[in-house]
């Protein structure tokens, strides 16, 4: 009798740890991460409820271990994410709640019922108000999704959420080079975390904006006044910089519409410091700091989305 076949389900969009023992609290027993959709064969129940001993193949090598069966689904009913057939915008979708209050599902777009959006067909003043509503709702200074800890900051996630709600594309995950090669040839590719797509930090977002930005409506600018005017007219504007040290954090902020109480810094009518919103070492709903002038940055840029 053949052993039952399963796949890692979408309950584990960032993958499922294969372990040497059925104990999720022991970090030393991790063997590898199985991406969503990865096929496994059940060998036996373990003594720990819900944990199974399984066999699988990773990079051509057979390996056995233990996984939590809550994150598996029968091979016959697994449905992969919708495939792309060209180099296109990609998001990691999940049916699980993705909330501002939690860092869980940090690679996925928010899906709260109350989340505001921007109507790209609205008047400039209405679009600007909608962007202001997005900034207010995201509540970057208080929501757990963006709060820094001793190891990480989350400027890229906040910028992604702002752009996502505004209806423009800034990637949270992007295609691996091998996936891009397949897409260029017209092959269909499903977005699978750790297999066909990977997360982008601020450093890699800077490179993405330079290479792919124009394809997705991002136009470079060098004029602070034009940037602020664009934001005030309801367009999405970002500033992104890459750290000189590749394994250290870059930074990304949104240039946001001025309000009655929050203004860009100006010399007459000329903007010297645009009004921004950021997550980072210190989260700021509004600020005007010219952070990109710090010597830690090897490159930076300013982009206005024309969509």
N, C-alpha and C positions, 0 to 999 in steps of 0.2 A: 504494500500500500504506500503510495507516494505521500510525502510530508506536505502539510499545507503551506501555501505561499501567501505572503503578505507584502505590503509596502508601507513605508513611513508616510503617515497621513498629514493633512494640512494642519493638524493640531500642533505640529512641530515645523513651522515654516522656515526656521533657521537650522533645522536638522535635529537629529536624535543621537545622543551619545550611546555608543556601543561600549559596554563595560566588561571587565573581567569577573565581576561579581555583582549580584543584584542589590546594589547599595548606592543610591543617588547622592549620599552625603560624603562619600569617599572620593575626593578628586584624583587620588592616585590610581584609581582603577579604570580610568578612561582609556579606551583603546583608540577610538577615532570617532568622527561625526558622520553619521549616515544622512545624506541630504533627503529632503522630502521627495517621495516617489521611489526611493531606493528599494530594490526587492530583497526580501529576506525569506528564509525558510525556517519554520518553527521546528525545533528538535524536541523540546520537552518543557513542561511547566517547571518552574523553580519552587523552592520551599517558601519563597517570599510571594505573597499574593500579588497578582497582576504582572509579575516578572516572568519572562520566558527566556529559555536558552535558545539561541538562534544561530544559524549559519548564513554566511553571505560571501560575496566577492567584492573586494575593494581594490581598485586599480590593478585588476587581474590576479589578485592574490586571495585565496580562500582564508576566511577568518571566522572564528566562533566567538560568541560572547553572550551577554545578557542585555535585554532592553525591556523597558516598561511597555507592556502591550496596550496601554491606553493610547499610545501614539502610533499604533499600527492599524491598518485597514486591509481587508481581504483584497488580494490582487485583482479579483474579478470585478470589484466595484470601485477601485481607485480611478479617479478622474483627474488627469493632470491639468495644471493651469492652462488657460488659453494660449495657444502658440502664436508666435509672431513669424512673419515670412520676410521681414525686412528690418533694417536697423531703425527701431521705433522706440517710443517712450515705453518704459517698463516699470511696473509697480508690483510689489509682493502683496497679493490679496489674501485675506483670511476671513472666515466667517466668525472668528472670535472677536470679542470686543477689543478695540484699540483705543485707549483712553489717554487724555492729557495727564491723568493722575498717576500713571504707572509707566515705568521703563520697559515693561513687558511688550513684546512685539515692536521693538524700537525700529526695526527695518521695514515696518508696514505703515501704510497711510492711516490716518485717523478715520474712524467710522462712527463717530458719535451722532446720535439723531439730531442734536441741536446745533451742529457745527455750521457756521456761516460760510458763505461763498461770495465770490465776485462775479457779477454779470458783465461779461466783456462787451455786450451790446448796449449797456447803460450809458448815460451821459457821463462826462468826465467827473463832475461833482459827485454824482451818485456812486461811481466806481471808487472814488477817493474815500467816501464815507464807508463803503463796504470794506475797503482795506483797513481802515481805522477800526471797524467792528471786529475784523479778524484779529488784529493786534490785541484788542481788549479781551476777546474771547480766549485766545491762546494763553494769556495770563502767564507770560514767561517767567516772571519773578516768583511765582508761587507753585506752579504745576510740577509734579514729580517727574514727568517725562524729560524736563529740561534742566533740573537742578544738578549742579556739578557735584562730584565727589572727589575723594583724594587722588583718584587715578584718571578720571575722564571728565571732559566737558562736552556739551551737546549743541554747539552752534550749528552744525550741519543738519541735525534733526529739526531744529527750530526753523531754519531757513527752508528746509524741504516742506514742512507743514504749512508755513506761510504761503509758499508758492503753490502747493497742492490745493489749498482752499481757494486761492486766487485764480485757479484754473490755468496756470502755466506750468511747463515741465522743467523741473530741476530734479535730477535723479537722487534717490536715496540708495538704490541699487542700480548697477549697470552691467551690461553684458561682458563676459570674459572674452578675450581675443579669439579663442577658438569658436565661441558662439557667433561672434561678429563675422568670422570667416564663413561660417555656414549660412548666416543670414544674407551675406553679400551674394552668395551663390543661389539664393532663392529657396533654400531649405527652411523648413519650419522648425522653430526652437521654442520650447516652453521655458518660462522663467523659473528655474529651480535654484534656490539659495545654495551656494557652495559648489554648484555644478555648472550652471550656465550664467549665473549672475553673482555679483559680489557687492558688498557695501562700499560706498565712497565716503571718505573723510574730506575735510576742507582742502587739504593739499591736492587730493585727486579731483575734487570739484573744480579747482582752479585750472587744472589741465583739461578737464572735460569741457569747460566753458570755452577755452581757447580752440579746442578741436571741433566740438560738436555744437557749441552754443548757437551759432548762426542757423543751423538746421532746425532748431527748436525756438526760433524767434528772438534770441538774445543778441543784441547789437552792442558792441563796445562803444564807450564814450570816454571822454577825458575832461568833461566840463561839469563841475559840481552844480552849477546853477541849472544846467540842462537836466541833470539827474533829479534834483529836487523838484523842478517844474514838472517833470514826467510823473514822479510819485504823486505830486499834488493834483495831477490830472487823472489819477487812478491807474497808472501803469505800474508794473512790478519792476523794481530796481534792486540790484544787489551789488555788494562789494565783496570780493573774495581775494584772499592772499595765501600764498604758500610759504611755509617755513623753510629756512635755509637748511635745516636738519630734517631729513625725510621722515624720521620716526617721531618727530615732535609736532605739536599741533599747529596747523594753519588756522585761518579764521574766515568766517563769512557772516555778513550782516545784511539785513534788509534796509534799504532807504525807504522810509515810510512817509505818508502824507502829513503835512503840518496840521496842527489843530489850533483851537483858540488858545490853548495853554502850552503847547509844545511847538517850538520853532527851531528851524535850522539857524546856525550862526552865520551872520551876514555882515558884509562891509558895504553899506548902502544897499543896493539891490543885488549885489554879487554874493553868492553863497560861498563861504569859506570852509564850513563844516556841515555836511548834510545831516538831517535828522534820521537817526537809525534806531533799529530795534534788534536786540541780540540775546542769544544764550552764550555763555562762556564761563570763564572763571568767576565772573560776576554777571548775573543776568540783569539786563536792563530793558524795561519796556520802551523807554526812550533815552537816547543819549546823542551826543554830537562829537565824540572823541575820534580823532584821526589816527586810529590804531595802526593803519597800514604803513605809517611813516616810521614805525619802530624798526630798528636794525635787524630784527630776527627774520624779516620777510625777504625772500629772494625774488619775489615777483608778486604783483597784485594787479587787479583790474576792476573796472566798473562796467556794469552791463544793464541795459534797459530792455525789457521784453516788449516786443512790438505787437503781441497778440492780446 
